[in-house]
Amino acid sequence: PMVAMLDDETTIDRLCSAIESVEIGEPRPHAASTVWTARIPPSAMSPRTAFFAAHESVPAAAAAGRISAELIAPYPPGIPVLTPGELITAETINALGHAAHSGVRIAYAADPTLSSYQVVVE
């Protein structure tokens, strides 16, 4: 719900009543989250250059040492861990894999299973 400047006591009361009337069933499990400890990958080229460069999909095992052509963000918290132009490191691959295995949703990746990564063609 969103309360805006044009809402008044009447509309806010309707919102509160609606919320109070909701029956709560079984508690839902919380979304998996992760604490990010891997170092920020070094930049190898500008994000724009990497984004528009020719790219290819490579298996995760072959991605270390290559330049990322995609944005990858574990969600939550949704903060990008890998952006176009950054050098993909083994540490980053391991940390992303651990997050995915823990149930964290991997957002924006072409392959959300992280079996492959989009990299700039060398």
N, C-alpha and C positions, 0 to 999 in steps of 0.2 A: 504494500500500500504506500501511497505517496500523499502527503498533505501539502497543499500548495497555498499560495497567498490568498486565493479566492475562497478557500474553505472557511466555513464558520462553525460555530458550536453545533449546529444541526448536523452537518455532514460528518464532523468528527465523532459525534455521538453515534451516528449510524455505523461508522467504521468500527468503533469500540464494541457496539452491540453485536455486530457480525463476527468479530474476533472472539468475543466471549461465548458465542453460541456454537463455535466449532468444537466437535467432540474429538478428543485426542485418543487415538487408538494405541496400538503397540508402539513403543519408541523405536524410531528408525536408527540404524547404526550411523554413526558419524562418518563423513567422508574421510578417506585416508588422507593423511598429510605427511609431509616430510620436512625435515630440517636440512637445508642445503649446506654441505660442508666442502664440496669440490671447489677448487679455485676457478676464477673467471677465466675462460679460455682466451688466449691471446688473439688479437685482431690481425688478420693477414691481408685484408683488403677492405675497402669501404663497403658498407652494407648495400648501397645502391649498385655498385659494380658487381658484387656477388649475386644479388637478386636477379639482375638482368643478364648475367653470364650464362653461357651454355652449361647445363647441369645434367647429371646422371644419377641414377640410384645405385648405391653399392651396399653389399651386405654390411651389417654392423661390424663384423670382424675386420673388414677392409677400410673402415671409415676413419680410423685414427690416423692423424697426419694429413688429412684432407681438409679442404676449406668448405665450410657449411654453406649451402645454398638455401637453407630454410630456417624458419623460426621454430623453436621447440620450447614449450613452457609447461612444466608440471602444474596441474591445477587440482586442489589449491596448492600454492597461493596464486598461481597464474603469472608469475614473474618469469620472463624468458631466461632460459639457462643457456641456450645456444641461439645465436642470431646469424643471419647471412654475413659472410665475411670473416667469421671467427674460425680459428683452427680447431678442429675436432680432436680432442685428446682422449686417451684411453680412460683417464680419470672421469671425464665427462660422460663417456659411454657407460662406464660402470655405474656411476651415480644415477644417471637417467634410467638405466636398466633396473637398478634397485628400487627406485621410486615406482616404476611401472609394476614391478613384481609385488610391491607392497599394496597395490590397489589404487595408487594415485593416477588420476586421468592425465594422459599426455595430450596436451592441446596443440593444435596447429601443425603437428608433424604430418608429413605426407603418409607416413606409415606409423600410426599410433601404437603399434606393437613394438616399434623400435628394432625390428628385424633388419631394416635397411634405413639408410640416410640419404638425403639428397645432397650431393656435393658438386662443387664447381668442376667442370671438365678441365683436366690439366693439359 
